[in-house]
């Protein structure tokens, strides 16, 4: 990927840069090797080479992240702004792509890997080394910053690797439903990270590959609609989603996960445009379809249910809203998606309701939790992450104003301002609550 000449590229392997066997041998002979000396030599190697390749495998639970000296390597690279790249064996890339294309919970697994980065839990063969390294990290950038840096590097690697792997498979003519499903999921991951241009380019390639094959084409058109909406291209979003729905109607597959998601997405597009009546009708059709399909108790219903509840709240109907949000959070937690962008978005919606009903402290707690989730996933700078941060800041300022006896102002962040002055809650996208 870096166009390096293999004959002139040299890899310095850690155990050959510093012979840790000699260190263990010295300690076995009761010859003390001071931590400061070892750490100094270690740092000199990193600074002298000027590049670090962090090998992450297996992708579901990278062993690199469980070793404290490996984390010290990252710490040193971050502290001294050394070039740090994440790499994985080709078999891991192929394994992840196959898991995504074959269904299952691979995408949730990606978010779990990003959320599980906690250098403070890393281990070492020598306990004293672990304690000293963690002390250095704590006094330096701190656990949170280093965890975020590692998660960001992993995130970038996942995105780049998945895009390249998908393009390679599409180039080989993988134009069936499995290929479309992989393309859709990778495009959705890119969209979640704010890489909408790359997501659209990948989807256009997928559409050219599948041709007029109706079901794969419907899958990709639906995701193109989601990405277009995220890019502010509402007309293209509606056209793509309506074409996808037409294909599902023509193949009698509206009552399928793909067809029902399309209904939910059309509802979200109309909701963003301020057409609450049309949006509610789509959400109701979507939820009724899930009841007919027997999928009503899954995370599939979270987005349409939350959005329908938001519409009801806009029109003064608070009946059961809080319970609905809490049940959605419980469902996400039960399906291993408790630390995901979707869960953070539901927490934000619940926080808005609590704040409007005078429970500001509970709202603050939820918003802080939601923002911490984005920080752990290194998605705090995406539109969704910034929205939560803005709402949190506004509520904290409002709390301070209330304390001083001033009028409390309800924060209106993550809202779509309509031409007539009406403000409509931005819809939660029908995205990654997928099996």
N, C-alpha and C positions, 0 to 999 in steps of 0.2 A: 504493500500500500504506500510505502514511503519511497519507492523506486531506488532502493539501495543496491549496490553491487555486492552480491554475496561473497565475492572473492576479496573485497576490501572492507568488509563490515566485521567488526570484532565484538564479541559478547563477553563481558567480564562476569563470571559466575561467582556469586557471593562466597560460597565455601572455599573458592580458590583465591579470592581476594584477601580473605582473613581465614586462616586455618583454625576453625573452631575446635577441631580435634586436639590441637596442641593446647588450647585453652583448657579443655576438659582434662587433658592429661596432667597439666600443671596443677589444676585444682585437686585432682586425685592424689597427687604427691604433696598436697598441703602447701603448694606454692601459690600465694594469692596473686590473682591478676586483677588489679584495680579496675572497677567499672569505668572510671574516667578515662583510663588509658585505652581500654577496649573501644569505648564510645568515640574517642578522638580518632583512632585509626579507622574506625568504621566511617565516620564523617569525612575523613580525608579521601577515602576511596570514592565515596559518592560525589564529592566536589571535584575530584580529579577527573573522573569519567564524564561528569556533567550531564549524564542521562541515566534514567532509571526505567527499566522495563518491569512492570509488576505483573507476574504471571497468575492469573485467576482461573482456577479449576478445582473442582467441577463448578459449572456456572451456578448451580442451585445453592451451593454452600462453599464458596471459595476458601480453600485451606489457608491461603495467604493472609486472610483477614483474621485468622484465629491465632497467629503467632506474633508476639509482641515485638520481636526484632524486625519482622517484616513491616510492622506499623511504624517502627522507629526509622526504617528506611524511607517510608513515605513522609514521616515527620521531617526528616532531614532535607528531603527534596523540596517540600513545601516551604520550610523555613528559609532555604537559600535559593528558592526559585529555580531549582534544577528541573530540566525537562523530564516530565513524568508521563509515561504512556502505559495504558493497560493492554495486555495481550492475553489471548487464550488459544489453546490448541485448536486446530481446524475441526477436530471431532466434536469439540464442545459447541462450536458454532453450528455444525450440522445437527447436533442433538437438540439444541434450542429451537432451530428452525423447524425440525421435524415435530417437536412437541407442539409448537404453535400451529402448524398446518394440520396436525391431527386432532386438534381440540384439546380438551383437558384444561388444566389450570396453569399453563405455562406463563401467561401474562400476569396473573396474580403472583406467580412465583418470582417474576422479575421485580415487582414492587416489594415483595418480601425481602429479596436480597438487598435492595437499596435501603430499606428501612432497618435492616439488621446490622448495618455497619456500626459497630461500637468498639472502638479500639480499647476502651477501658476494660472490656471483657476478655481481651487477648491473653494468651498464656505463654510461658517460657519454661525452658528446662530448669533454669535457676530462678527461684522465686525472687531473690534479691534484685536480679536484673529487671524483672518485670516491674517491681516497685519503683526502681530508680528511673526506668524509662517513662513510666506513667507520670512520675513527678515532673520530669522534664517537659512532657507534653502539657501537663496541667499548668505549669508555670509559663509555658510558651503560648501557642495558639489556643490551647484548651481543647477538651474533648470534642465539644460541639463543632468547632471550626474544622478540626481535622476530620471528624466523621463526615462532615459536609463535603470537604474536599475529596475524600475517597469516594463518597457516593456520587459526586459529580463526574469524577473520572470514569467510574463504572457506567454511569448513565450514558456518557458520550460514547464509550466503547460499545455498549449494547446497541445504541442507535446506529452507529456506523456499521458494525458487524452485521446486524439484521438487514439493513438496507442493501449492503453488498451481496449478502447471501440470497436475498429475495430476487435481486436483479439477475444474479447468476442463474437461478432456477427458472425465472421467466424467460431468460435468454435461451434456455434449453427447450422452451415450448411447453412449460407446465401451465396449461390453460384450462385445467379442470377445476372443480369446486375446491379441491385441496389447495391448489395454487392460489386461487382467489381468496381463500380464507387466510392463508399466510400473508398475502399482500395486504389484505384489509387490516389484520392485526398489527402488522408492522407500521402501516400508515397511521393507524390510530395511536400507536406509541409515539411516533414522530410528532403527531399533532399535539399530544398531551405535553410534550416537551417544548412546544412552540415552534417546531420546525415544519410549518404548514407548506412551504414551497416544496421541500423535499417530499413531503407526504403526497402532494398533488402530482408531482412528477412520477412518483412510483405508481400511483393509481392510474394515470394515463397510460403508462407502460403496461400495466395489468389489463386495462381495457383493450388495448391493441392486441394483446396476447390471447385473450379469451374470445375476441370477435363477437359474434352474435349468439353465443352459447347463453341461453336466457338466465339460468340461476347464478352461474359465476358472474355474469354481467350485472345482475341485480345486486349482488353482494358488494361489488366494487362501486357501483353508482351510489349506493346508500352511503358508503364511507366518503365518497367524493362530496356528497351533499353535506356531511358533517364537517369535513375539512373546509369546504367553501364557506359555510356559515361561520366557522371559527376565524376565517380570513376577512369576514365582513362582506362577502359576496353572496348576499341573500337570494338574488335572482337565480344564480347558478345553483345554489343549494336547493331551492325549491324545484327547479327543473330536473335536477339529478334525482331527487327523492321521488318526484312524481313518476319519472320514467321507471325507477326501480319498483315502485308500487304497481305500475301497469304490468310489468313483467311478472310480478308475483300473482296478480289477478289472472293473467293469461295462462299461467301454469298451475293455477289453483293451489298456490302455496302461501297465501296471505296468513293463514293460521299455521305459521312456522316461526321459529325464532327470528330468522332473517326478515320475514314479512312483518312480524309484530314490531321488531325494532324500527323498521321503516315507518310504520304508523307513528311510533313514538317520536322519531326524528322530525316527521312532518308537523307534529304537534309543537315541537320545540321551535321550529322555524316560524310558524304562525304566532307563537307566543312572543318571540323576539320582535316580531313586526307589530305587536299590539293587538292582534286579532284573537282575543281571548275565547270568543265563541267557537271559532274554527279549531283552535288549539285544544280546547276542552273536549270537543267531539272526537278528535284524533286520539287523545289520551284515553278517553272512555272506550273507544273501539279497541285500542291496544290492550287495556286491562281486561275487557270482556273476552278478547281472544286468548289471553293467558289463562283465564278460567276455563275456557273451552279446551285448551291444549294441556291443561293440568300442570302449568308452570307458574301458577299464581303465587306460590309460597317461596319462590326463588328470588335471587337478587335481580332477576330480569325486570321485576316490576318496580324497582326502586326509583329509577328516573321518571317514568310516566306518573307514578303515584305522587312523588314529591312535586313535580310540576303542576299536576292537577290540584294538589293542595294549595300551592302558591296562588293559582288563579282564584280559588275559592276565597283565600285570605284577601286578595286584592278587592274582592267584592263583599267583604265584611263577614264571610262565613268562617269562623274559627272553630267550629265544631269538630273535635277529633284531630285537629291539626298536629298538636304536640305529640299525641299518641302515635300518629302516622309516622312522624319523623323518627321517633325513638324506635319504633318497630323496624324501620328501614335500617337504622344503625345496627340494631341487633342482628338483622339478617346479614348485613355485610360482615359483621364480626364473626358470625357463625360459619360463613363461607370463606374465611381466611382473608377477607378484604377490609379488615378493620383499620389498617394503616394504608390507605389508598387515596388518590385524588377524589374519588367518588365519595368516600366516607367524610373527607374534609368538607366537601360541598354540602352534604346533608347537615353536618354540624353547623355550617355557616347559616343554612336556612333556618335551623332550629334556634340558633342564637338570635337571629333577627326577630323571630316570633317572641322569644323570651324577653328580649329587650323592649319590644313594643308593649308587652304586658307587664312591664315594671320590674322584671327580674334581671337587672343589669349584671349582678355578680355572676349568676349562672351563665349568662350570655358571654361574659368575659372569659370564663373558664373554658367554655366550648370553643371560642375563637382562638384562644391560646393553644388549645389542644390541636385544632385544625391547622394552625400555622406551624406548630412543631412537626406535624406530619409532613407538611410540604418541605420543611427544612431537612428532615431525615431523608426524604426522597430527592433532595436537591432540586425541587421544583418551585421554590419560593419566588423565583423571578419570572415564572410564567404568568399569564393573565389571571388564572385562578388564584395563584399564590399571592400576587400583588393585591387582588381584590380583597382577600381575607385580611391581609396586613393593613389595608386602608380602612376596612370596617373596624378592625381591632383598635387602630389608632384613633378613629373617630369616636368610638365608644369610650375609650379611656379619657379622651378630652372632654366628652360629654359628662362623664362621671365627675371629673374635676370641676366642671362648670356647675353641676348640680350641687356639689359640696359648698360652693361659694354662693349658693342661692340663686344662680342664674337658671334660665330656662334650659331644660335638657333637649337637645336636638337629636332626633332619630337619624342615624347614619344612613345615607342613601347610596352607598357604594355598591358596585356590581349591579347597576341598574341601567336600563336602556332608555334614554330620554327621548320621548316621542315629540313630534312637531307641535302637538296641541298642548304640550306641557305635562301630559300624563306620564308618570313613571311606572314602568313595568318591570318586575323582577326578571333578571336574565335567566333563561331556562337552563336547567341541568341537562347536559347532553346525554343522549341514549348511547352510552359508549361501552365502557369496559366491564359491565356486570355480565360477564360471559362465561359459559361453562368451559 
